[in-house]
Amino acid sequence: QVQLVESGGGLVQAGGSLRLSCAASGLTFSRYVMVWFRQAPGKEREFVQSIKWSGDSTYYADSVMGRFTISRDNAKNTVYLQMNSLKPEDTGVYYCAATTYWYDGRRYGGTDMDYWGKGTLVTVSS
């Protein structure tokens, strides 16, 4: 059974940092592209960042470029999201998801993904 478990969310002031983790089990992690999504209150879920199987290529949403960094450790079956210079508009539930396909230079959508975590809440206060 595949499980993706996010952690690291919490309450932080604007300008602060958080590091999210997503631990995967039940799949061959190194064969999956990992993607972070987020959903703000009252809004639709949106793509944040993606990282290729080996970690040698990533893609970012414009809204987080220069502030967020995605990385992965295939030995630990874990993907990370380092979030710096947080803004109140970054508030939301952050989800990690997995797919076997890498789409170069484009955002992922919900229907592209094979597996999802349950999410972790990030709240950025002003």
C-alpha positions as a Markdown table, in Angstrom:
| # | Residue | x | y | z |
|---|---|---|---|---|
| 1 | Gln | 0.0 | 0.0 | 0.0 |
| 2 | Val | 1.4 | 3.3 | -1.1 |
| 3 | Gln | 1.6 | 6.0 | 1.6 |
| 4 | Leu | 2.8 | 9.6 | 1.3 |
| 5 | Val | 3.0 | 11.4 | 4.7 |
| 6 | Glu | 3.7 | 15.1 | 4.9 |
| 7 | Ser | 5.1 | 16.8 | 7.9 |
| 8 | Gly | 6.6 | 20.1 | 9.0 |
| 9 | Gly | 3.7 | 22.4 | 8.6 |
| 10 | Gly | 2.8 | 25.0 | 11.3 |
| 11 | Leu | 2.3 | 28.6 | 12.1 |
| 12 | Val | 5.0 | 31.1 | 11.1 |
| 13 | Gln | 5.3 | 34.9 | 10.7 |
| 14 | Ala | 5.6 | 36.5 | 7.4 |
| 15 | Gly | 9.2 | 36.5 | 6.3 |
| 16 | Gly | 9.9 | 33.3 | 8.1 |
| 17 | Ser | 10.8 | 29.8 | 6.9 |
| 18 | Leu | 9.5 | 26.3 | 7.1 |
| 19 | Arg | 10.7 | 23.0 | 5.7 |
| 20 | Leu | 8.2 | 20.4 | 4.7 |
| 21 | Ser | 8.9 | 16.8 | 4.3 |
| 22 | Cys | 7.0 | 14.0 | 2.6 |
| 23 | Ala | 7.9 | 10.4 | 3.4 |
| 24 | Ala | 7.0 | 7.8 | 0.9 |
| 25 | Ser | 6.5 | 4.1 | 1.4 |
| 26 | Gly | 5.0 | 1.2 | -0.6 |
| 27 | Leu | 6.5 | 2.4 | -3.9 |
| 28 | Thr | 9.9 | 2.5 | -5.7 |
| 29 | Phe | 10.5 | 6.1 | -4.8 |
| 30 | Ser | 13.3 | 6.7 | -7.2 |
| 31 | Arg | 11.0 | 5.9 | -10.1 |
| 32 | Tyr | 8.5 | 8.6 | -9.2 |
| 33 | Val | 8.4 | 12.3 | -10.0 |
| 34 | Met | 7.4 | 14.1 | -6.8 |
| 35 | Val | 5.2 | 17.2 | -6.8 |
| 36 | Trp | 4.1 | 19.6 | -4.2 |
| 37 | Phe | 0.7 | 21.2 | -4.5 |
| 38 | Arg | -1.1 | 23.6 | -2.1 |
| 39 | Gln | -4.7 | 24.7 | -1.5 |
| 40 | Ala | -5.5 | 28.0 | 0.1 |
| 41 | Pro | -8.8 | 28.5 | 2.0 |
| 42 | Gly | -11.6 | 28.9 | -0.5 |
| 43 | Lys | -9.4 | 28.4 | -3.5 |
| 44 | Glu | -8.6 | 25.6 | -5.9 |
| 45 | Arg | -5.5 | 23.4 | -5.4 |
| 46 | Glu | -2.5 | 24.7 | -7.3 |
| 47 | Phe | 0.8 | 23.4 | -8.4 |
| 48 | Val | 3.9 | 24.5 | -6.5 |
| 49 | Gln | 6.9 | 22.5 | -7.6 |
| 50 | Ser | 8.0 | 19.3 | -9.2 |
| 51 | Ile | 11.2 | 17.3 | -9.1 |
| 52 | Lys | 12.4 | 14.6 | -11.5 |
| 53 | Trp | 13.2 | 11.1 | -10.4 |
| 54 | Ser | 16.9 | 11.7 | -9.8 |
| 55 | Gly | 16.5 | 15.2 | -8.6 |
| 56 | Asp | 18.4 | 16.7 | -11.5 |
| 57 | Ser | 15.6 | 18.8 | -12.8 |
| 58 | Thr | 12.9 | 20.8 | -11.2 |
| 59 | Tyr | 10.0 | 23.1 | -12.2 |
| 60 | Tyr | 8.6 | 25.9 | -10.2 |
| 61 | Ala | 5.4 | 27.9 | -10.2 |
| 62 | Asp | 6.1 | 31.6 | -10.7 |
| 63 | Ser | 4.6 | 32.5 | -7.4 |
| 64 | Val | 7.3 | 30.7 | -5.4 |
| 65 | Met | 10.4 | 31.0 | -7.6 |
| 66 | Gly | 13.3 | 32.3 | -5.7 |
| 67 | Arg | 11.7 | 31.5 | -2.3 |
| 68 | Phe | 10.9 | 27.8 | -2.3 |
| 69 | Thr | 13.3 | 24.9 | -3.1 |
| 70 | Ile | 12.3 | 21.4 | -3.7 |
| 71 | Ser | 14.7 | 18.5 | -3.1 |
| 72 | Arg | 14.7 | 14.8 | -2.6 |
| 73 | Asp | 16.7 | 12.1 | -0.9 |
| 74 | Asn | 16.0 | 8.8 | -2.7 |
| 75 | Ala | 17.9 | 6.9 | 0.0 |
| 76 | Lys | 15.4 | 8.1 | 2.5 |
| 77 | Asn | 12.4 | 8.0 | 0.2 |
| 78 | Thr | 11.7 | 11.6 | 1.1 |
| 79 | Val | 11.0 | 14.8 | -0.7 |
| 80 | Tyr | 11.4 | 18.2 | 0.9 |
| 81 | Leu | 10.1 | 21.7 | 0.3 |
| 82 | Gln | 12.2 | 24.5 | 1.8 |
| 83 | Met | 10.1 | 27.6 | 2.1 |
| 84 | Asn | 11.7 | 30.9 | 2.7 |
| 85 | Ser | 10.5 | 34.5 | 2.8 |
| 86 | Leu | 7.0 | 33.2 | 3.5 |
| 87 | Lys | 4.0 | 35.5 | 2.7 |
| 88 | Pro | 0.5 | 35.3 | 4.1 |
| 89 | Glu | -0.7 | 34.3 | 0.6 |
| 90 | Asp | 1.4 | 31.1 | 1.0 |
| 91 | Thr | -1.1 | 29.9 | 3.7 |
| 92 | Gly | -2.8 | 26.7 | 2.9 |
| 93 | Val | -2.7 | 22.9 | 3.0 |
| 94 | Tyr | 0.4 | 21.5 | 1.3 |
| 95 | Tyr | 0.2 | 18.2 | -0.4 |
| 96 | Cys | 2.8 | 16.0 | -1.9 |
| 97 | Ala | 1.9 | 13.7 | -4.8 |
| 98 | Ala | 3.7 | 11.1 | -7.0 |
| 99 | Thr | 3.6 | 10.2 | -10.7 |
| 100 | Thr | 5.8 | 8.2 | -13.0 |
| 101 | Tyr | 5.8 | 10.9 | -15.7 |
| 102 | Trp | 8.0 | 13.9 | -16.1 |
| 103 | Tyr | 6.6 | 16.7 | -18.1 |
| 104 | Asp | 9.3 | 19.1 | -19.0 |
| 105 | Gly | 8.6 | 22.8 | -18.5 |
| 106 | Arg | 5.0 | 22.6 | -17.4 |
| 107 | Arg | 2.8 | 22.6 | -14.3 |
| 108 | Tyr | 1.3 | 19.4 | -13.1 |
| 109 | Gly | -2.5 | 19.1 | -12.6 |
| 110 | Gly | -4.3 | 16.9 | -10.1 |
| 111 | Thr | -5.3 | 14.4 | -12.7 |
| 112 | Asp | -1.6 | 13.8 | -13.6 |
| 113 | Met | -0.9 | 12.3 | -10.2 |
| 114 | Asp | -1.0 | 8.6 | -9.1 |
| 115 | Tyr | -0.8 | 9.0 | -5.4 |
| 116 | Trp | -1.5 | 11.7 | -2.8 |
| 117 | Gly | -0.6 | 12.5 | 0.8 |
| 118 | Lys | -3.2 | 13.9 | 3.2 |
| 119 | Gly | -1.5 | 17.3 | 3.5 |
| 120 | Thr | 0.1 | 19.5 | 6.1 |
| 121 | Leu | -1.2 | 22.9 | 7.1 |
| 122 | Val | 1.0 | 26.0 | 6.7 |
| 123 | Thr | -0.3 | 29.2 | 8.2 |
| 124 | Val | 1.6 | 32.5 | 7.6 |
| 125 | Ser | 0.6 | 35.4 | 9.8 |
| 126 | Ser | 1.1 | 39.0 | 8.7 |
